[in-house]
Every structure is written in C-alpha cells, then in structure tokens.
Amino acid sequence: MHNTIFPETYYRLHAFTGFDGRTVMPVLRQKRIANSEPTPQIAIDTYMAALGFNRLEQTGRYANEVYTVWDLIPRNVLRDGDGDIYVVDAEIKRTERGI
C-alpha cells in the first residue's frame, strides 16, 4: 500500500529475519533521502490534500475512499532542499469503504 500511495519512497523486500521457530520478519529497504529535514505539519496536510486525502481529527491522520493513513508527523515525513516531500514511515490500512 505504501508503494502505491508514496511511490517516491517505495519499500523493497530485501530479506527475512527472525527467531528460529518463533517469528519471521521482513527486512525492507528504502532509498535514503539526503540533505532532508522534518516537514512542518501544515505542509504535510497540504501534500496529503493534493494526493486526494482528507485530514481527520487526529493530527497526522488522513483518509480517502480506499486508504486510511496515519502517523504522518514531521519526523516521518521529510522535505529536501528543493521542498520535495518524502513519506518515509507511515501506517496504512484499507478503509472500511475501500474493502
């Protein structure tokens, strides 16, 4: 879902790790965003609106007809020197309507 919504910061499956017989965890890779800084919340709100998401009551939470995205706060959304925005860590689920 992340790769669909935020293709500029796509995740790539690199490997699996875990504890023998107990867990399996994916190891994901993502492009490093050099010379970046946290994005102000108002810029995140504007960016998500441009992607067709509505801001919800909780800060950093957005939804459209297909997805609900949350935890989009300054430390999880970076901005480079050109002002381009990169979502590097987000929580995403399908909305009830989008199932």
Phi, psi and omega in degrees: 000320179303314183296331177287316183279320185236068185296337181289345177233045185300149174266143175237132177289121183258318183192183172235149175219179178155195179247132183314122175071002183240313183217155171229126181231134177285148172251118183253150175242148180215143179300137177284136178261101184284153175050052182240168179216162176300144181270133176300147184302322180297325177290324176295316178302315181295317179299313181293324176298320179296332178275000177092019179259146175263138177285134178262176186300318182284132179304132177081014181241132185220157178210152167229196184288345184249318188233151165245129182237135179217174185071025176271083180239164188312322182288343181258357181229119184255155178230131180270182183298337178273356181089003178289141184254138182228119176273115183254344180207112181217151172259134185221141171214160174288140177286161178302322180289333186274001183277000000 
